[in-house]
Amino acid sequence: MKFDTIIIGGGLAGLTAGISLQQAGIHTAIISSGQNALHFFSGIFESSETCRERLIRLFSTAGIRVQDIPGYHLMPMGTFREAGLSLEDVASFPEKKIAERALIVNFMGFHDFFSSFLAEGLEKEGTACRIRFIRLPEMEHLRQSPSEMRSVNIARVLDECWEKAVADIRVLHKDEDLIILPQVFGLKDASVPEKIASALPAHVVFVGTMPPSVPGIRTQMKLKRRFEVLGGTFLMGDEVTSAALHEGVVSSVTTRNLDSVRLFADHFILASGGYFSKGLVATPNRIVEPLFGLDVFQASDRNQWYRTDFFQDQPYMDFGVRTDTSLHALKDGVPMKNLYAIGSVLGNTRKDDFGTAAGLAVSTAFAVADAIKESQKEQLP
Ligand SMILES: Cc1cc2nc3c(=O)[nH]c(=O)nc-3n(C[C@H](O)[C@H](O)[C@H](O)COP(=O)(O)OP(=O)(O)OC[C@H]3O[C@@H](n4cnc5c(N)ncnc54)[C@H](O)[C@@H]3O)c2cc1C
């Protein structure tokens, strides 16, 4: 099987690159083995200043609304963070006193939404809070086991019966000017939170829960759908297990599911994530990039990988695959000719040029997609 480009990893970086390439008519396959960081996404794109406009445009073509409203984001533990680029699900406020009185509503038995911490944090800033719980018969089967009472399962139930939740919340509401709900609405249909907001008698905000993140999963599903609508091939739940390399060129890869089939491409993009996604693996003495054996920037002494103060920045977060200025991955000190590395597999090695976190994922994806588009143009007769 032959593609113009093969991307290894279907998280934020891989999908952004894939959509950009498909938009330019470059036939691309994404192979992605499992969960990615979007499943845990807060909804806030950190460090995204350099790619802001392009990110908003690309996401809007996928039906995802991204906002940039100055002020403060309310976080799941009741603290505030200075606002930046975020999914529209994330509320932002001009000041930390967000209302006179707030009603915080949770679902009975759902422990991943911290209503008491939220109330404590808000009351500190001058918003009086009342916490109430609702219980829907449709959720009873989830309540049988605490491990089932998770945000995504609740969201699946609410996709079918959110109007019933709204009816119960209307009964609970007294004179509050704000109603706070967990982000468990609109997994399938992103317009549901807006519909809920207009059906309730006070301003409504949705606050993040513990992972998995419903807005993050919805974002991943929409980006994947957009990539496929553009003609891209997404091999979900498959894993690249080996690659054929010769003199700095990758010719093909093989995957676990397509064992005997080699997948060929002109360009390859490694978007396999950091430690969390096994794009980087820590062995007792070394941090390795397991697929191609690429050069990894790291401290040679293991004692320098981390600081004992848990709350300090940890050096191992800076470690990642080394690249040249145009993001070609380095192997034995030499840039691979057609293999690029993007996203969190880079650690913070390129933070001066591309930022960190989601900003790094998106801006490196755009940079590499542009480089590949440029090289395809040069090859045209
Ligand atoms: C838990 C968590 C929460 C985060 N939350 C935020 C946040 O709220 N805001 C923010 O700005 N940043 C956040 N980050 C930082 C995050 O790294 C980036 O935001 C970004 O989403 C990373 O995207 P990525 O595509 O580089 O990697 P990932 O999202 O990790 O995706 C890599 C994908 O590659 C797949 N893969 C790995 N190896 C192979 C292989 N051999 N074959 C096929 N597939 C493979 C993995 O299964 C995974 O699906 C978070 C990071 C983590 C770990």
PDBQT file of the ligand as one rigid body, heavy atoms in Angstrom, charges set to zero:
ROOT
HETATM    1  C1  LIG A 401      -2.730  13.486  30.397  1.00  0.00    +0.000 C 
HETATM    2  C2  LIG A 401      -2.340  14.701  29.611  1.00  0.00    +0.000 A 
HETATM    3  C3  LIG A 401      -3.161  15.817  29.602  1.00  0.00    +0.000 A 
HETATM    4  C4  LIG A 401      -2.796  16.957  28.859  1.00  0.00    +0.000 A 
HETATM    5  N1  LIG A 401      -3.620  18.053  28.883  1.00  0.00    +0.000 NA
HETATM    6  C5  LIG A 401      -3.249  19.149  28.193  1.00  0.00    +0.000 A 
HETATM    7  C6  LIG A 401      -4.089  20.311  28.180  1.00  0.00    +0.000 A 
HETATM    8  O1  LIG A 401      -5.153  20.325  28.781  1.00  0.00    +0.000 OA
HETATM    9  N2  LIG A 401      -3.672  21.408  27.478  1.00  0.00    +0.000 N 
HETATM   10  C7  LIG A 401      -2.480  21.411  26.796  1.00  0.00    +0.000 A 
HETATM   11  O2  LIG A 401      -2.143  22.425  26.195  1.00  0.00    +0.000 OA
HETATM   12  N3  LIG A 401      -1.678  20.327  26.788  1.00  0.00    +0.000 NA
HETATM   13  C8  LIG A 401      -2.020  19.209  27.453  1.00  0.00    +0.000 A 
HETATM   14  N4  LIG A 401      -1.200  18.108  27.451  1.00  0.00    +0.000 N 
HETATM   15  C9  LIG A 401       0.039  18.138  26.685  1.00  0.00    +0.000 C 
HETATM   16  C10 LIG A 401      -0.181  17.269  25.407  1.00  0.00    +0.000 C 
HETATM   17  O3  LIG A 401       0.936  16.488  25.312  1.00  0.00    +0.000 OA
HETATM   18  C11 LIG A 401      -0.506  18.044  24.138  1.00  0.00    +0.000 C 
HETATM   19  O4  LIG A 401      -1.534  18.934  24.393  1.00  0.00    +0.000 OA
HETATM   20  C12 LIG A 401      -0.940  17.232  22.911  1.00  0.00    +0.000 C 
HETATM   21  O5  LIG A 401      -2.295  16.838  22.982  1.00  0.00    +0.000 OA
HETATM   22  C13 LIG A 401      -0.032  16.087  22.601  1.00  0.00    +0.000 C 
HETATM   23  O6  LIG A 401      -0.401  15.622  21.338  1.00  0.00    +0.000 OA
HETATM   24  P1  LIG A 401       0.480  14.587  20.514  1.00  0.00    +0.000 P 
HETATM   25  O7  LIG A 401      -0.313  14.299  19.286  1.00  0.00    +0.000 OA
HETATM   26  O8  LIG A 401       1.871  15.059  20.380  1.00  0.00    +0.000 OA
HETATM   27  O9  LIG A 401       0.594  13.251  21.415  1.00  0.00    +0.000 OA
HETATM   28  P2  LIG A 401      -0.503  12.274  21.998  1.00  0.00    +0.000 P 
HETATM   29  O10 LIG A 401      -1.769  12.951  22.263  1.00  0.00    +0.000 OA
HETATM   30  O11 LIG A 401       0.164  11.577  23.134  1.00  0.00    +0.000 OA
HETATM   31  O12 LIG A 401      -0.785  11.221  20.813  1.00  0.00    +0.000 OA
HETATM   32  C14 LIG A 401       0.152  10.265  20.413  1.00  0.00    +0.000 C 
HETATM   33  C15 LIG A 401      -0.588   9.086  19.779  1.00  0.00    +0.000 C 
HETATM   34  O13 LIG A 401       0.360   8.242  19.140  1.00  0.00    +0.000 OA
HETATM   35  C16 LIG A 401       0.002   6.891  19.362  1.00  0.00    +0.000 C 
HETATM   36  N5  LIG A 401       1.197   6.039  19.167  1.00  0.00    +0.000 N 
HETATM   37  C17 LIG A 401       2.322   5.953  19.922  1.00  0.00    +0.000 A 
HETATM   38  N6  LIG A 401       3.167   5.054  19.374  1.00  0.00    +0.000 NA
HETATM   39  C18 LIG A 401       2.547   4.553  18.266  1.00  0.00    +0.000 A 
HETATM   40  C19 LIG A 401       2.892   3.573  17.308  1.00  0.00    +0.000 A 
HETATM   41  N7  LIG A 401       4.058   2.906  17.349  1.00  0.00    +0.000 N 
HETATM   42  N8  LIG A 401       2.014   3.291  16.306  1.00  0.00    +0.000 NA
HETATM   43  C20 LIG A 401       0.825   3.943  16.234  1.00  0.00    +0.000 A 
HETATM   44  N9  LIG A 401       0.448   4.888  17.129  1.00  0.00    +0.000 NA
HETATM   45  C21 LIG A 401       1.301   5.185  18.132  1.00  0.00    +0.000 A 
HETATM   46  C22 LIG A 401      -0.496   6.898  20.805  1.00  0.00    +0.000 C 
HETATM   47  O14 LIG A 401      -1.289   5.768  21.087  1.00  0.00    +0.000 OA
HETATM   48  C23 LIG A 401      -1.316   8.197  20.800  1.00  0.00    +0.000 C 
HETATM   49  O15 LIG A 401      -2.623   7.945  20.366  1.00  0.00    +0.000 OA
HETATM   50  C24 LIG A 401      -1.562  16.964  28.149  1.00  0.00    +0.000 A 
HETATM   51  C25 LIG A 401      -0.724  15.829  28.188  1.00  0.00    +0.000 A 
HETATM   52  C26 LIG A 401      -1.108  14.710  28.909  1.00  0.00    +0.000 A 
HETATM   53  C27 LIG A 401      -0.183  13.521  28.911  1.00  0.00    +0.000 C 
ENDROOT
TORSDOF 0
